C-alpha cells in the first residue's frame, strides 16, 4: 500500500511537470480571456468601431494581409536595423565601460538619462533632424534597445567568478585574452537576457516614430485606420506587431540555446 501511494504521487508529480512544460495553463488563460472578450462583444452588441471581437480582428488580420504585409515589412526592417545598430553600440560600449571604471562612472548617468527621457519627446526631434524616412525610426528603435543590452552585458562581465579571474592571472593571461576566453562566455547568458528584453520592446520605438511622422509602416497604418474609425484594422496591426515581437523573442531564444550549449 505504501509503495502504491508513492507510485501514485510520483505519477502525479510527473503529470504536473508535463502540464507545466507544455504551457497548458498559459494557453488556457489566453483562450479564456479571448472567449470572455468574444462573448462580451457579441452579448453586449458592442460596435466594431469601439471594440471589435477577437474573431473580427483575426478575420481582418488575415483577409487584409495584402494591405498589412507591405507596412509590416517596413516596420520589421526598421526594427532589425535598430537591433543591429544597438548591438554595434552596446557591445563595445559595455566592454569599454567594464575595462575602464572611470569611463563607466562618466557614462552611466547618460545611459540612465537616455531611458528617463520619454520616447514621445525624442520622436519629434528625431523626425526634424533625420526626416520622415527610415533613419529616424531606426534610431528610435536603437535608443530603446541598446540600454538593456548594455546594462545586462556589463552586469554579466562584473558577475564573473573571482576565482576564475585569479586563475587566469596566475596563468599569465592578459586582459583581452581573459575577456575573450572567460568574461565573454560568462556574460553570454546576461547578454541574451538583455537582448530578449530589447527585441520585445523594439516595436515600441519603431511604431512611435511612425506615429510622429511617416509615410509607411504599421504605425502609420494604425494612425490612418484610427482616423477612419477602423478599429478592427488597428487591432489587426497590433496583432501583427505582437507576432513580430514574439517571433524575434523566440528566435533569440533559439540562438541562445544553440550558442550557450553548456547552459
N, C-alpha and C positions, 0 to 999 in steps of 0.2 A: 504493500500500500504506500509506503514511504517513497519507494523508488518510482512508483507510478505518478505520485504527486510531483516529484522532482522532474520527471519527464514532461508532464503537462505544463509545468511552469517554464521549462526550457523551450518547449514548442511555442508557448505564448510569447516569450521574450523574443524568439526568432521572428515570429509573425509581426510583432510590433516594430522590430528593426526593419523588416522588409517594407512595411507600410510607410515608415518614415522615410526610408531611402527612395521609395518610388514617388514621393511627392504627392501622396494621396490627399493629405489634409490641405495643403495649399491649393491643389486643384479643386477640391470640394468647396473651399471657401470662395474661390473665384466664380465657380459655377453657381453657387448660392447667391452671391451678390448680383450676378448678371440676371438670374431668374427673378429676383425681387425687383430689380430695375425694370425688366421687361413687363412683369405683371403690373407694376405701378403705372407705367406709361399707358398700358392698354386699359387697365381698370379705371384709371382717373381721366382717361382720354386726353392726355397731355399733348398739345400740338407739337409737331416736329420742329417748328422754329423756336420752341422753348427748350424741350428736352426730347430728342429722338430716342426711340427704343434701341437696344443693342442689335436686334435683328435688322433694323433700318440702317444703322451705322455700318454693319458688316456688308449689307447689300450695296450701299453707296461705295464703300471702300473697294469692293470687287468690280462692280459694273462701271465705276468711274475711274478705273485703273488707267485707261488711256490719257485721262486728264492729270491724274495724280503722279504717274510714273515720271514724266519729264521733270516736274518740280521736285520730286523726291530724289532724282538723280543729281540735281543741282545742290540740294541740301546735303546729300551724302558726300559729294565732292568737297564741299566746304568743311564738313566735319573731318573727313580723312586728312585734308591738307592742314587743318587746325591741329589734329593729333600729331602729324609729322613735324610741324613747326614747334609744337610744345616739347616734343621729345628732343629735338635738336637743341633746345634751350635748357630744358630741365635737367637732363643727364649731365652735361658738362658743368652746369651751374651747381648742382648738388655735390659733384665731385670736387670742384674748386672750393666750395664752402667747407667741405669736410677736410680738405688738405690744409686750408688756412683758416684758423679760427677767427682771425681779425676780419677777414672778408665776410665770414658768416655773421659776425656781430654787426657789421656795417650794412649788410643787405637784408637781414631778417626783418627790420621794420618796413622796408619797401615791399617785401613779399606779403606781409600782413596787410599793408595798405592797399595793395593791388586786389585783394579779395574783399576788403572792407568797403571799397567804393561800389555802390550799386551799379550793376551792369547796364541798367537803363540810363544811367548818367553818362556812361562811357560810349554807348552805341551811337548817339547823335554826333559826338565829336569824331569818332572813327569814320562815320559816313562823310562828314565835312572834309576830313583830312585825306581820306582814301577814295572817296567817291561811292557811287551806288553799285559798283561792281562787286566781284567776289572777294577782293582783298580785305575789305572791312569786316566781312563775315568770318573769314578765315582767322583774322587776328583776334576777333571777339571770341571765337571758339578756343583759340590757343591760350588766351588770357585766363579763361576759366579752367582749362585742363592742366596747365603746367604747374599750378600750385600744389595740388595733391600729389602729383608725381614727384616734384622736387622735395617736398617735405617727407614723403614716405621713403624715398631713396636715401635721403640724408639720415633719417632715423635708422634705416637698415644698416648703413655704414657704422653709425655710432653703437649699434646694438651688438656688434661683433664680439665674440668671446675674448676676454683679455688674455686667457691662457694661450689661445692660438696666435694672437699677435706677438706675445713674448716668444713663442716657439719660432715664429718666422724671423724675428730679430736675432735670436740665437743662431739660426741657420744662415744669417748674413743676407737676408733678403732686403732689398731696398723698398722704399715706399710704393713705387709704381708696380713692382713685382708683387708686393703684398696686396695692393689694390686689385690687381688682375686675378690673382690666384686665391685670395682669401676674402677681401672686403666685398668685391662684386658678387661672387656666388652667394655669400652670406646675405647680401642685401636684396637678392633677386625676389624672394617672397614679398618683401616690403614694396619693392618696385611694382610688381604685378598687382598688389593690393591697391596702390595709388593709381595705377593705370586703369583698373576696373572702375574706380570711382570717376576718373577723368572721362572715360568713354561714355559713361552713363549720363553725365551732365553736359557732354559736348553739344548735344542737341539744343540746350538752352541758349548758348552763345550764338549759334548759327541762326536760330529762329528769331531771337531778339534783334539781331542785326537785320534780318529780313523784314521784321515788323517796322523798324525805323525807316528803312529805305532800301527797296529792292524792286526788281522787275521780274524775278523768277524765284522759285523755291517754295517749299511748303508753308513757310511763314507768310510769304507774300500771298499765297493762295488762301490761307486762313483769313487774312485781313479782307481780301476781296469777297470771300464767301460770307463772312460776318456782316459786311456792309449790305449784302443782299438777303440777309436773314436765312442763309442756307446753313443752318446749324449742323445738319447732318453731314454736310461736306466738311465743316470744321472738325467734327469728331472723327470723321474718316481720316483727315490729315493727321490728327493726333494719334490715331491708331497706327498709321504708317510710321510716324516718328517713334512710337513706342516699340514697334517691331524692329526698327533700325537700331535703337539703343540696346534692345535685348540681344539682337544678333551680334553686335560688337562686343557686348559683355560675354556672350558665350564663346566667341572667337578668341578673346583674350584668355578666357579660362582654358580653352584648348591649347593655346600656346604655352600657358603656364604649366600644364601637365606634361607637355612634350619637352619643354626646356628644363624645368625643375623636376627631373625624373626621380631624384633622390628624396623629394619631399614626402 
